[in-house]
Amino acid sequence: MKDEQIQEEAIQEESSSAKADVVEQEEHDLKETLKKIKESASEEDPKPSSQLKLRTILGGDLLTSELVRSQIWLFVLIVAFSIVYVAFRYQCQQDMLTIDKMEQQLKDAKFRALSSSSRLTEKCRESHVLEILKQNKDSLLHQADQPPYIIEVPE
């Protein structure tokens, strides 16, 4: 029985030492993995490749490059100026539409004034006034048969 106990203890020691070796190996592998991750993960941007590819642009890698980040305020300024330009152009077009509308209204008003003026001139003609007076028999006015006299006054 002692032999069996000794063998069991030897087996347990071998298995515990094997387990310890496995644990040590796993810890070592874990440390190596963490070391590789730390090496690959850095705060610095990778150097951009000399070729500009569609995948780089669409993937957004271009926006994280140092060149773009150092010029971000320039891009913000360009966007702001673009927005202001579009807004002013829109306002200018609105003003031009208003001016065209007002010019059309002015033309209409001038036409109505000219039309009214011509009707008034037609109604105020001497022959027309005399004709109306004759029709209404309101006045004794008539057209002169003789030319007007010129009276000269000595001074």
BALOBA-345351 format. One record per residue (C-alpha): residue in three letters; x, y, z; residue number from 1. Coordinates in nm, 3 decimals, decimal comma. Layout:
{site "ala"; {X; Y; Z}; NUM}
...
This chain:
{site "met"; {0,000; 0,000; 0,000}; 1}
{site "lys"; {0,289; 0,225; 0,064}; 2}
{site "asp"; {0,412; 0,158; -0,283}; 3}
{site "glu"; {0,083; 0,264; -0,427}; 4}
{site "gln"; {0,079; 0,577; -0,219}; 5}
{site "ile"; {0,429; 0,662; -0,328}; 6}
{site "gln"; {0,338; 0,606; -0,690}; 7}
{site "glu"; {0,027; 0,820; -0,653}; 8}
{site "glu"; {0,228; 1,095; -0,488}; 9}
{site "ala"; {0,487; 1,072; -0,767}; 10}
{site "ile"; {0,211; 1,092; -1,027}; 11}
{site "gln"; {0,054; 1,387; -0,849}; 12}
{site "glu"; {0,392; 1,560; -0,827}; 13}
{site "glu"; {0,451; 1,499; -1,197}; 14}
{site "ser"; {0,105; 1,625; -1,285}; 15}
{site "ser"; {0,141; 1,929; -1,059}; 16}
{site "ser"; {0,483; 2,005; -1,207}; 17}
{site "ala"; {0,336; 1,953; -1,555}; 18}
{site "lys"; {0,051; 2,184; -1,463}; 19}
{site "ala"; {0,300; 2,437; -1,331}; 20}
{site "asp"; {0,497; 2,407; -1,656}; 21}
{site "val"; {0,176; 2,460; -1,858}; 22}
{site "val"; {0,079; 2,759; -1,644}; 23}
{site "glu"; {0,429; 2,902; -1,684}; 24}
{site "gln"; {0,414; 2,847; -2,059}; 25}
{site "glu"; {0,070; 3,015; -2,079}; 26}
{site "glu"; {0,194; 3,314; -1,874}; 27}
{site "his"; {0,496; 3,342; -2,098}; 28}
{site "asp"; {0,276; 3,327; -2,411}; 29}
{site "leu"; {0,043; 3,588; -2,261}; 30}
{site "lys"; {0,336; 3,819; -2,186}; 31}
{site "glu"; {0,471; 3,774; -2,539}; 32}
{site "thr"; {0,127; 3,849; -2,686}; 33}
{site "leu"; {0,086; 4,163; -2,473}; 34}
{site "lys"; {0,435; 4,275; -2,572}; 35}
{site "lys"; {0,352; 4,234; -2,943}; 36}
{site "ile"; {0,022; 4,422; -2,901}; 37}
{site "lys"; {0,198; 4,709; -2,723}; 38}
{site "glu"; {0,455; 4,729; -3,002}; 39}
{site "ser"; {0,192; 4,735; -3,275}; 40}
{site "ala"; {-0,044; 4,977; -3,098}; 41}
{site "ser"; {0,119; 5,316; -3,086}; 42}
{site "glu"; {-0,010; 5,671; -3,057}; 43}
{site "glu"; {0,174; 5,784; -3,364}; 44}
{site "asp"; {0,022; 5,771; -3,709}; 45}
{site "pro"; {0,173; 5,534; -3,956}; 46}
{site "lys"; {0,354; 5,704; -4,238}; 47}
{site "pro"; {0,118; 5,745; -4,533}; 48}
{site "ser"; {0,210; 5,553; -4,841}; 49}
{site "ser"; {0,331; 5,742; -5,142}; 50}
{site "gln"; {0,037; 5,613; -5,347}; 51}
{site "leu"; {-0,308; 5,752; -5,280}; 52}
{site "lys"; {-0,558; 5,470; -5,315}; 53}
{site "leu"; {-0,937; 5,474; -5,321}; 54}
{site "arg"; {-0,945; 5,243; -5,021}; 55}
{site "thr"; {-0,731; 5,490; -4,824}; 56}
{site "ile"; {-0,966; 5,778; -4,908}; 57}
{site "leu"; {-1,293; 5,591; -4,848}; 58}
{site "gly"; {-1,161; 5,420; -4,537}; 59}
{site "gly"; {-1,088; 5,755; -4,375}; 60}
{site "asp"; {-0,717; 5,687; -4,330}; 61}
{site "leu"; {-0,644; 6,007; -4,517}; 62}
{site "leu"; {-0,829; 6,213; -4,253}; 63}
{site "thr"; {-0,616; 6,078; -3,971}; 64}
{site "ser"; {-0,285; 6,161; -4,131}; 65}
{site "glu"; {-0,063; 6,421; -3,967}; 66}
{site "leu"; {-0,082; 6,652; -4,270}; 67}
{site "val"; {-0,461; 6,677; -4,249}; 68}
{site "arg"; {-0,468; 6,714; -3,873}; 69}
{site "ser"; {-0,216; 6,996; -3,882}; 70}
{site "gln"; {-0,428; 7,184; -4,139}; 71}
{site "ile"; {-0,770; 7,126; -3,978}; 72}
{site "trp"; {-0,830; 7,498; -3,910}; 73}
{site "leu"; {-0,764; 7,574; -4,275}; 74}
{site "phe"; {-1,030; 7,321; -4,373}; 75}
{site "val"; {-1,273; 7,470; -4,120}; 76}
{site "leu"; {-1,206; 7,818; -4,263}; 77}
{site "ile"; {-1,261; 7,697; -4,620}; 78}
{site "val"; {-1,591; 7,533; -4,523}; 79}
{site "ala"; {-1,704; 7,850; -4,341}; 80}
{site "phe"; {-1,620; 8,067; -4,644}; 81}
{site "ser"; {-1,803; 7,824; -4,871}; 82}
{site "ile"; {-2,115; 7,845; -4,656}; 83}
{site "val"; {-2,098; 8,226; -4,649}; 84}
{site "tyr"; {-2,046; 8,235; -5,028}; 85}
{site "val"; {-2,349; 8,015; -5,092}; 86}
{site "ala"; {-2,562; 8,215; -4,848}; 87}
{site "phe"; {-2,467; 8,548; -5,008}; 88}
{site "arg"; {-2,526; 8,412; -5,356}; 89}
{site "tyr"; {-2,871; 8,289; -5,253}; 90}
{site "gln"; {-2,953; 8,628; -5,098}; 91}
{site "cys"; {-2,830; 8,806; -5,413}; 92}
{site "gln"; {-3,053; 8,590; -5,632}; 93}
{site "gln"; {-3,350; 8,665; -5,408}; 94}
{site "asp"; {-3,276; 9,037; -5,432}; 95}
{site "met"; {-3,247; 9,016; -5,811}; 96}
{site "leu"; {-3,586; 8,841; -5,831}; 97}
{site "thr"; {-3,736; 9,117; -5,615}; 98}
{site "ile"; {-3,580; 9,385; -5,838}; 99}
{site "asp"; {-3,717; 9,219; -6,153}; 100}
{site "lys"; {-4,064; 9,200; -5,997}; 101}
{site "met"; {-4,053; 9,566; -5,895}; 102}
{site "glu"; {-3,930; 9,672; -6,242}; 103}
{site "gln"; {-4,225; 9,489; -6,396}; 104}
{site "gln"; {-4,462; 9,666; -6,154}; 105}
{site "leu"; {-4,300; 10,000; -6,247}; 106}
{site "lys"; {-4,352; 9,932; -6,618}; 107}
{site "asp"; {-4,716; 9,846; -6,553}; 108}
{site "ala"; {-4,764; 10,166; -6,350}; 109}
{site "lys"; {-4,599; 10,376; -6,623}; 110}
{site "phe"; {-4,823; 10,216; -6,886}; 111}
{site "arg"; {-5,136; 10,287; -6,680}; 112}
{site "ala"; {-5,022; 10,648; -6,621}; 113}
{site "leu"; {-4,957; 10,696; -6,994}; 114}
{site "ser"; {-5,294; 10,544; -7,080}; 115}
{site "ser"; {-5,475; 10,766; -6,829}; 116}
{site "ser"; {-5,287; 11,070; -6,953}; 117}
{site "ser"; {-5,381; 11,003; -7,315}; 118}
{site "arg"; {-5,750; 10,955; -7,223}; 119}
{site "leu"; {-5,745; 11,280; -7,025}; 120}
{site "thr"; {-5,577; 11,467; -7,313}; 121}
{site "glu"; {-5,838; 11,335; -7,554}; 122}
{site "lys"; {-6,125; 11,446; -7,330}; 123}
{site "cys"; {-5,975; 11,791; -7,272}; 124}
{site "arg"; {-5,945; 11,886; -7,639}; 125}
{site "glu"; {-6,128; 12,201; -7,734}; 126}
{site "ser"; {-6,339; 12,037; -8,001}; 127}
{site "his"; {-6,444; 11,761; -7,769}; 128}
{site "val"; {-6,534; 12,004; -7,490}; 129}
{site "leu"; {-6,743; 12,219; -7,726}; 130}
{site "glu"; {-6,917; 11,911; -7,860}; 131}
{site "ile"; {-7,011; 11,799; -7,510}; 132}
{site "leu"; {-7,135; 12,148; -7,423}; 133}
{site "lys"; {-7,353; 12,157; -7,735}; 134}
{site "gln"; {-7,500; 11,818; -7,653}; 135}
{site "asn"; {-7,589; 11,923; -7,299}; 136}
{site "lys"; {-7,694; 12,275; -7,403}; 137}
{site "asp"; {-7,530; 12,406; -7,090}; 138}
{site "ser"; {-7,342; 12,697; -7,231}; 139}
{site "leu"; {-7,354; 12,975; -7,477}; 140}
{site "leu"; {-6,994; 12,916; -7,572}; 141}
{site "his"; {-6,921; 12,870; -7,936}; 142}
{site "gln"; {-6,623; 12,878; -8,162}; 143}
{site "ala"; {-6,509; 13,222; -8,273}; 144}
{site "asp"; {-6,561; 13,314; -8,637}; 145}
{site "gln"; {-6,313; 13,597; -8,631}; 146}
{site "pro"; {-5,951; 13,585; -8,535}; 147}
{site "pro"; {-5,854; 13,743; -8,202}; 148}
{site "tyr"; {-5,783; 14,118; -8,193}; 149}
{site "ile"; {-5,438; 14,239; -8,095}; 150}
{site "ile"; {-5,461; 14,544; -7,875}; 151}
{site "glu"; {-5,151; 14,751; -7,846}; 152}
{site "val"; {-5,119; 14,968; -7,541}; 153}
{site "pro"; {-4,873; 15,260; -7,554}; 154}
{site "glu"; {-4,653; 15,285; -7,258}; 155}
